[in-house]
Every structure is written in structure tokens, then in C-alpha cells.
């Protein structure tokens, strides 16, 4: 079994099965670039996201990160 493969019939949560991301047609507006929408960073949520990346980079697994954040009552991004 290669690294990153699931043992069952389904791939792990939120993994792409084909690795292909569809792009909008030339006459369609991208859902990531909607005109008139203002995006803001919510600092409390951004701090949690940064912490998740730091913990993951430090070798902590996903389950342990989730348990730790849930125990602390962290804000869900």
C-alpha cells in the first residue's frame, strides 16, 4: 500500500479521487472570484488554522490535533 492510500473502498475525508479540478467555462464567473464580494480574515479563526499547520508540521496526527482543539474549545474555522 502506498502512502496516502485508504484501506477501504473510499478515500480519506476530503481527498480528491481524480486529482482534477474543474475550471469554469470562459463565460462563467469563477466561484473563487465573485465580483462585489469582500473577503476578510477572521483573526480568531486564522490563529486556529495557523496552529493546525504548526502542529501538523511538528508531526502531530490529524486525530490528535482534532482531540486537542476540541478539548480546548477552539473556534472552528
C-alpha positions in Angstrom: 0.0 0.0 0.0 1.4 3.4 -1.0 1.5 6.3 1.5 -1.8 8.2 1.5 -4.0 5.4 0.3 -7.0 4.2 2.2 -7.5 0.6 3.1 -11.2 0.5 2.2 -13.1 1.4 -0.9 -13.4 5.1 -0.1 -10.5 7.6 0.1 -10.0 9.5 3.4 -12.1 12.6 4.1 -11.7 15.5 1.6 -9.2 13.8 -0.7 -9.7 14.2 -4.4 -10.3 10.9 -6.2 -9.0 12.0 -9.6 -6.8 15.0 -8.8 -8.5 17.1 -11.4 -10.0 20.4 -10.5 -12.6 21.7 -13.0 -12.3 25.2 -14.2 -15.3 27.4 -15.1 -16.1 27.9 -18.7 -14.8 31.1 -20.2 -18.3 32.7 -20.0 -18.8 31.7 -16.3 -17.5 33.5 -13.3 -15.2 31.6 -11.0 -16.8 30.9 -7.6 -13.5 32.0 -6.1 -13.5 35.3 -7.8 -17.0 36.7 -7.4 -17.3 40.4 -8.1 -18.7 42.5 -5.3 -17.7 40.1 -2.5 -15.4 41.4 0.1 -13.2 38.8 1.9 -11.9 39.3 5.4 -9.7 37.3 7.6 -11.2 36.5 11.0 -8.2 36.6 13.2 -9.6 34.1 15.8 -10.2 31.5 13.1 -6.9 32.3 11.3 -5.0 31.7 14.5 -6.6 28.2 14.8 -5.6 27.4 11.2 -2.0 28.6 11.7 -1.9 26.4 14.8 -3.2 23.4 12.9 -0.4 23.8 10.3 2.2 24.2 13.0 1.0 21.1 14.9 0.9 19.1 11.7 4.4 20.3 10.7 5.6 19.2 14.1 4.5 15.6 13.4 1.2 15.6 15.3 -1.5 13.4 13.6 -4.9 14.6 12.5 -6.9 12.8 15.2 -4.6 14.1 18.0 -4.9 17.6 16.6 -8.7 17.4 16.5 -8.9 16.0 20.0 -6.6 18.7 21.3 -8.5 21.5 19.7 -11.9 20.1 20.8 -10.7 19.8 24.4 -9.6 23.4 24.3 -12.9 24.6 22.7 -11.1 26.2 19.8 -13.0 28.3 17.3 -13.9 26.3 14.2 -12.7 27.8 11.0 
